[in-house]
C-alpha cells in the first residue's frame, strides 16, 4: 500500500501551529519556541555565515564538519566556524554542483577518515560527474586534510550541472552507499551500465563488494546497487528495518521515498506520480510490471533533500520516525511509520528559516538542520524542558 499525499485526510495530515514567528537570530542567541503536535521545540541558531551549506557530519567530540557547495569544507566547534580546510581535490562549482555531502567514517578514531562527494570535472574541465573522495582529517594545529584520494568517479561525465545526487550512508556490514541523480538526462536512469540515476554500493576503500548485483560487470556497472532514480538528495540507514532508505526529487510532483534493494529498478522515467514541468505526463503512467513502487510520494512536490531516521532519546515520541528536509516551503516534514508504511505526516517550521538542505540527528539526540542560503546556518532543535 502506497501512502499518498493527495489523500491527506487518510493520513490525518496536520500543519504545525507556530507560537512565535521566526526572526533572524544571531549565533548562540536565545532560542525561538515552536509548537508541534508532540513538543514545544526550542530552535537555536548555533552557527551562521555559511555559504550555501550542503552536508553536515558529527565528529566523536560532537564538533561538526560542514560542506559549502562552492567547494569549501569547514569545522564548527562551539559555534565557531573555521577557515576553509585545505587538502580537497579539484571541485567543479556551478549550477547544482560543488562540494556536496560529508560523512565521518565509523572507525574515525582509528583511521581519521572522512568521506565526501563532489562534482568532479573532467581533465579538460568541460564535463562533470559525481565523485566520492576520502581524506584524513587532522585537527591540530589547525583543521586540515591530508591523503585525499578519489575512491569513485562517475562514468560518462557530461556538461550538465544538475542532478548530482548525492548522499553517503554507511551500512553496518562495512559497505557504503552513494546516491547519484540522472544528471538531467532522463533515459540514463534506465541503463544499468550508466552510473547516472542509480544508487552505488562500495566497500570503504572504493572497491566493489562481491555480492553487488552486477559485480561481474556483464549485465551492468559493478558499482551499481539499484537503478531508476531521478535525483536522490537524501539517504539514511533505517535501523528499525536494517535497510537503506532514500528520498528523491520528482519533477512537478512525484517526490519519492524508496527502500533501494539489490538489483531493482525504481522506475524513473518510465513511471512516476508526477508530471513534467511543462504539465505533460511522464513515461507510461504510475505503474508497470517489473518496476518498483515508492514507499511514499508527494504530489505536489515538496522538493525533499536531507533525510534522517530518528532513534534518539531527546524526542521519545519521535522514535522510529523519518525526518525530511524540504527546500520548497522551507520546512521539516515528520513521517510517522507503521513498519515501512507512512501513517501520518506533520509539517514543521514552514517558511520560517529557509531552504532546509540537510537533516541530522546529533550525538546528543537533538535534531540539526542546515539552511541553504547565501548566509546559511546550522539550526538545532531541542524539546522545551
Phi and psi in degrees as a GROMACS rama.xvg file:
@    title "Ramachandran Plot"
@    xaxis  label "Phi"
@    yaxis  label "Psi"
@TYPE xy
-101.841  125.275  UNK-2
-71.1133  137.735  UNK-3
-120.735  124.254  UNK-4
-62.0453  -33.1327  UNK-5
-59.8042  -32.2038  UNK-6
-91.324  66.349  UNK-7
-64.5131  -31.0226  UNK-8
-68.06  -31.9091  UNK-9
-66.5789  -25.4689  UNK-10
-101.328  -0.216202  UNK-11
51.9968  47.7088  UNK-12
-61.6946  133.818  UNK-13
-136.123  145.728  UNK-14
-101.437  131.673  UNK-15
-64.6677  143.571  UNK-16
-90.8159  127.393  UNK-17
-97.1593  126.47  UNK-18
-77.8504  -24.1373  UNK-19
-142.398  132.814  UNK-20
-68.0632  139.204  UNK-21
-77.3214  132.006  UNK-22
-121.165  159.57  UNK-23
-57.8487  131.411  UNK-24
-114.398  136.818  UNK-25
-68.6395  155.331  UNK-26
-56.338  137.606  UNK-27
67.2387  20.1474  UNK-28
-77.944  165.716  UNK-29
-59.3988  140.399  UNK-30
-76.0093  159.229  UNK-31
-91.4263  138.46  UNK-32
-90.5999  133.734  UNK-33
-133.901  125.077  UNK-34
-87.2271  132.829  UNK-35
-124.992  -178.846  UNK-36
-60.9621  -39.0656  UNK-37
-105.874  -23.5384  UNK-38
-143.905  156.61  UNK-39
-94.0504  118.492  UNK-40
-90.6789  148.058  UNK-41
-107.677  118.373  UNK-42
-103.601  115.585  UNK-43
-114.491  132.684  UNK-44
-84.7855  114.036  UNK-45
-102.717  -10.573  UNK-46
-161.091  149.315  UNK-47
-146.48  -164.988  UNK-48
59.29  33.7965  UNK-49
-97.94  139.46  UNK-50
-94.8139  97.6942  UNK-51
47.7924  63.5883  UNK-52
-64.0488  145.312  UNK-53
-123.599  -41.6727  UNK-54
-131.402  147.6  UNK-55
-134.602  134.986  UNK-56
-144.262  147.487  UNK-57
-101.186  137.702  UNK-58
-90.2506  164.502  UNK-59
-56.6291  -28.1305  UNK-60
-85.8372  9.53328  UNK-61
72.7778  4.4195  UNK-62
-73.9126  173.803  UNK-63
-131.152  152.736  UNK-64
-109.283  135.856  UNK-65
-131.572  130.236  UNK-66
-90.6466  147.107  UNK-67
-112.957  132.841  UNK-68
-56.271  -28.8679  UNK-69
-77.3677  9.64339  UNK-70
106.904  19.792  UNK-71
-117.969  142.132  UNK-72
-115.372  132.983  UNK-73
-128.214  151.294  UNK-74
-104.325  131.916  UNK-75
-121.938  122.725  UNK-76
-139.466  127.115  UNK-77
53.2928  37.9562  UNK-78
80.4512  -3.02756  UNK-79
-94.343  124.669  UNK-80
-96.5097  126.069  UNK-81
-73.8973  168.824  UNK-82
-66.259  160.62  UNK-83
-56.8091  135.753  UNK-84
-75.4269  136.171  UNK-85
-86.35  154.331  UNK-86
115.027  3.43131  UNK-87
-78.6895  154.117  UNK-88
-73.2589  178.353  UNK-89
-67.029  131.907  UNK-90
-125.131  135.833  UNK-91
-92.1522  109.236  UNK-92
-95.8945  123.714  UNK-93
165.168  143.936  UNK-94
59.8824  -128.817  UNK-95
-89.9097  1.28296  UNK-96
-92.0511  166.371  UNK-97
147.583  -152.734  UNK-98
-82.8026  124.977  UNK-99
-113.197  -103  UNK-100
-84.5786  162.922  UNK-101
-142.507  142.837  UNK-102
-144.554  143.175  UNK-103
-97.2886  128.983  UNK-104
-59.646  140.997  UNK-105
-57.3361  -28.1277  UNK-106
-103.164  34.3902  UNK-107
-55.5719  -39.0656  UNK-108
-59.7342  -26.7148  UNK-109
-94.5602  -40.6167  UNK-110
-99.1159  -24.6182  UNK-111
62.8421  21.1383  UNK-112
-83.3462  137.01  UNK-113
-122.492  154.702  UNK-114
-120.76  149.495  UNK-115
-151.296  150.935  UNK-116
-112.663  152.372  UNK-117
-161.849  161.585  UNK-118
-84.353  116.567  UNK-119
-97.6565  128.281  UNK-120
-81.0519  151.579  UNK-121
-70.2959  173.931  UNK-122
-60.9004  -33.408  UNK-123
-90.097  0.967469  UNK-124
63.1618  24.1552  UNK-125
-104.552  -12.8788  UNK-126
-138.967  164.425  UNK-127
-144.635  155.797  UNK-128
-157.837  164.202  UNK-129
-75.6342  136.589  UNK-130
-133.741  156.625  UNK-131
-116.762  127.317  UNK-132
-117.95  161.762  UNK-133
-137.738  144.985  UNK-134
-151.021  164.949  UNK-135
-95.2391  131.4  UNK-136
-98.4064  124.595  UNK-137
-114.728  129.99  UNK-138
-100.167  -6.2621  UNK-139
-133.545  148.642  UNK-140
-70.6727  -27.2674  UNK-141
-133.395  153.829  UNK-142
-59.8314  131.893  UNK-143
-160.132  165.496  UNK-144
-110.874  147.832  UNK-145
-135.831  163.841  UNK-146
57.4817  35.4432  UNK-147
-67.3561  134.49  UNK-148
-145.094  150.229  UNK-149
-91.9942  116.752  UNK-150
-87.3175  -28.693  UNK-151
-147.336  135.455  UNK-152
-130.627  125.382  UNK-153
-59.9618  136.376  UNK-154
-76.4617  162.537  UNK-155
55.5246  62.4741  UNK-156
-64.4783  145.865  UNK-157
-136.008  172.662  UNK-158
-82.173  -10.7978  UNK-159
-66.7319  149.224  UNK-160
-120.001  41.5239  UNK-161
-143.218  163.671  UNK-162
57.375  57.2465  UNK-163
-86.0266  -10.9951  UNK-164
95.642  -127.15  UNK-165
-152.53  119.799  UNK-166
-114.756  153.825  UNK-167
-113.86  132.29  UNK-168
-135.416  129.002  UNK-169
-87.185  133.486  UNK-170
-98.0644  154.235  UNK-171
-62.4977  -20.711  UNK-172
-83.2007  6.15216  UNK-173
94.7229  -2.80276  UNK-174
-93.375  173.773  UNK-175
-135.86  153.985  UNK-176
-112.818  146.661  UNK-177
-136.496  131.162  UNK-178
-100.2  142.427  UNK-179
-133.177  134.855  UNK-180
-79.8586  175.551  UNK-181
-78.0992  1.69718  UNK-182
62.3579  24.6544  UNK-183
77.7212  10.6474  UNK-184
-125.773  91.6849  UNK-185
-52.7995  -48.0603  UNK-186
-60.1059  -21.8213  UNK-187
-61.5282  -27.9456  UNK-188
-67.9309  -14.0091  UNK-189
-99.9937  3.65975  UNK-190
-100.749  109.065  UNK-191
-68.7285  -6.52965  UNK-192
-94.9189  -3.89929  UNK-193
-110.248  128.17  UNK-194
-67.3281  -22.1245  UNK-195
-63.5999  140.139  UNK-196
69.7036  35.3622  UNK-197
-136.628  166.475  UNK-198
-102.673  130.183  UNK-199
-102.532  141.441  UNK-200
-126.733  127.603  UNK-201
-135.43  158.617  UNK-202
-74.2224  162.635  UNK-203
-67.395  -15.2146  UNK-204
-92.4499  5.33221  UNK-205
92.5084  -6.02471  UNK-206
-76.9151  167.478  UNK-207
-93.0035  126.099  UNK-208
-61.1948  141.089  UNK-209
-65.7561  -23.1043  UNK-210
-97.5122  13.9607  UNK-211
-62.7271  150.792  UNK-212
-63.2671  -28.9136  UNK-213
-119.773  32.9249  UNK-214
-56.5713  -30.6849  UNK-215
-82.4249  -7.97202  UNK-216
78.8353  1.49952  UNK-217
-75.0501  -42.2857  UNK-218
-109.762  -0.0973157  UNK-219
-178.262  172.162  UNK-220
-65.5997  132.166  UNK-221
-57.8631  -27.9137  UNK-222
-79.5671  -15.1622  UNK-223
-76.5139  137.032  UNK-224
-102.962  -45.6993  UNK-225
-148.707  159.703  UNK-226
-128.913  179.276  UNK-227
82.4814  30.3783  UNK-228
-107.783  143.52  UNK-229
-85.3429  -64.5882  UNK-230
-156.917  78.8412  UNK-231
-77.62  106.88  UNK-232
-105.046  2.78562  UNK-233
-134.026  141.689  UNK-234
-156.792  147.471  UNK-235
-154.67  159.477  UNK-236
-93.9307  116.375  UNK-237
-82.1736  101.944  UNK-238
-66.841  -30.4228  UNK-239
-65.4617  -34.7553  UNK-240
-103.87  -5.65537  UNK-241
53.4801  53.0082  UNK-242
-151.766  155.848  UNK-243
-76.8819  134.534  UNK-244
-120.942  144.491  UNK-245
-131.2  159.582  UNK-246
-130.533  136.161  UNK-247
-134.74  152.004  UNK-248
-71.2924  132.946  UNK-249
-87.2568  -167.195  UNK-250
-91.6931  -108.499  UNK-251
-90.5921  80.6135  UNK-252
93.8657  171.315  UNK-253
87.433  17.8048  UNK-254
-59.0851  139.975  UNK-255
-130.781  143.611  UNK-256
-102.467  128.368  UNK-257
-127.808  159.262  UNK-258
-117.502  85.7668  UNK-259
-62.0047  125.892  UNK-260
-118.108  160.025  UNK-261
-52.796  117.791  UNK-262
74.6535  6.26722  UNK-263
-90.688  160.763  UNK-264
-113.947  121.978  UNK-265
-98.0975  13.9499  UNK-266
99.2151  -29.3591  UNK-267
-67.0779  136.393  UNK-268
-100.384  23.3571  UNK-269
-74.171  -41.3342  UNK-270
-128.725  151.081  UNK-271
-167.929  152.25  UNK-272
-93.7689  8.45649  UNK-273
-115.298  -172.157  UNK-274
-127.27  162.954  UNK-275
-63.9937  160.597  UNK-276
-60.6643  -24.6188  UNK-277
-72.31  -14.5677  UNK-278
96.9791  -8.99345  UNK-279
-74.9641  152.438  UNK-280
-67.6058  157.285  UNK-281
-103.802  128.774  UNK-282
58.125  -134.247  UNK-283
-108.776  10.7475  UNK-284
122.204  -153.06  UNK-285
-101.1  -16.4007  UNK-286
-142.019  148.59  UNK-287
-158.25  139.157  UNK-288
-56.5086  135.918  UNK-289
89.1179  -7.33187  UNK-290
-113.214  137.559  UNK-291
-78.5754  147.12  UNK-292
-91.6019  147.929  UNK-293
-70.0813  157.799  UNK-294
-71.6244  -29.1755  UNK-295
-162.564  152.455  UNK-296
-148.524  162.599  UNK-297
-120.134  134.751  UNK-298
-150.521  107.092  UNK-299
-74.8928  169.54  UNK-300
-66.9712  147.535  UNK-301
-107.856  -3.20135  UNK-302
56.1022  67.2417  UNK-303
-73.3804  149.932  UNK-304
-132.125  -98.8591  UNK-305
-65.2774  154.041  UNK-306
-141.568  135.995  UNK-307
-142.732  139.266  UNK-308
-94.4651  124.182  UNK-309
-97.547  124.305  UNK-310
-138.674  22.2895  UNK-311
-79.6984  178.547  UNK-312
-103.285  -12.5288  UNK-313
-67.0544  -36.3376  UNK-314
-118.597  78.5313  UNK-315
-62.7964  -31.7544  UNK-316
-71.9722  -13.7726  UNK-317
-98.4202  0.463349  UNK-318
-59.62  133.285  UNK-319
82.1284  3.66697  UNK-320
-88.9085  161.528  UNK-321
-107.796  134.935  UNK-322
-112.928  130.602  UNK-323
-124.94  126.907  UNK-324
-82.4299  143.326  UNK-325
-127.251  133.129  UNK-326
-78.4983  -43.7673  UNK-327
-74.2719  137.37  UNK-328
64.6926  2.90172  UNK-329
48.8103  63.3347  UNK-330
-141.62  165.487  UNK-331
-107.232  129.992  UNK-332
-110.639  126.898  UNK-333
-105.744  127.283  UNK-334
-113.794  120.737  UNK-335
-89.2362  136.134  UNK-336
-115.62  151.075  UNK-337
-123.394  97.8588  UNK-338
67.6534  -122.147  UNK-339
-101.17  7.77448  UNK-340
-98.5711  130.268  UNK-341
-77.9296  123.21  UNK-342
-112.822  -9.27427  UNK-343
-163.322  145.876  UNK-344
-129.536  134.315  UNK-345
-126.098  135.042  UNK-346
-107.887  124.241  UNK-347
-122.792  147.214  UNK-348
67.7756  21.5558  UNK-349
-56.6295  120.6  UNK-350
59.3143  30.4258  UNK-351
-105.141  -31.1429  UNK-352
-113.173  -54.3982  UNK-353
152.878  -171.178  UNK-354
-69.9153  118.186  UNK-355
-86.8023  110.608  UNK-356
-91.7557  -33.6651  UNK-357
-142.137  151.244  UNK-358
-132.283  130.466  UNK-359
-139.058  144.093  UNK-360
-88.9574  125.475  UNK-361
-81.2514  167.125  UNK-362
-58.4027  -22.8294  UNK-363
-86.771  2.33496  UNK-364
81.7107  -0.826344  UNK-365
-83.8144  167.689  UNK-366
-107.145  132.663  UNK-367
-119.763  136.989  UNK-368
-123.086  142.905  UNK-369
-103.069  129.264  UNK-370
-100.906  116.776  UNK-371
-86.567  102.173  UNK-372
-157.983  170.235  UNK-373
-58.8523  -38.4304  UNK-374
-112.551  70.3434  UNK-375
-73.6643  167.814  UNK-376
-150.5  164.48  UNK-377
-107.454  124.348  UNK-378
-111.361  133.169  UNK-379
-109.935  130.487  UNK-380
-107.757  126.78  UNK-381
-134.912  154.469  UNK-382
-77.4647  142.242  UNK-383
-69.942  131.079  UNK-384
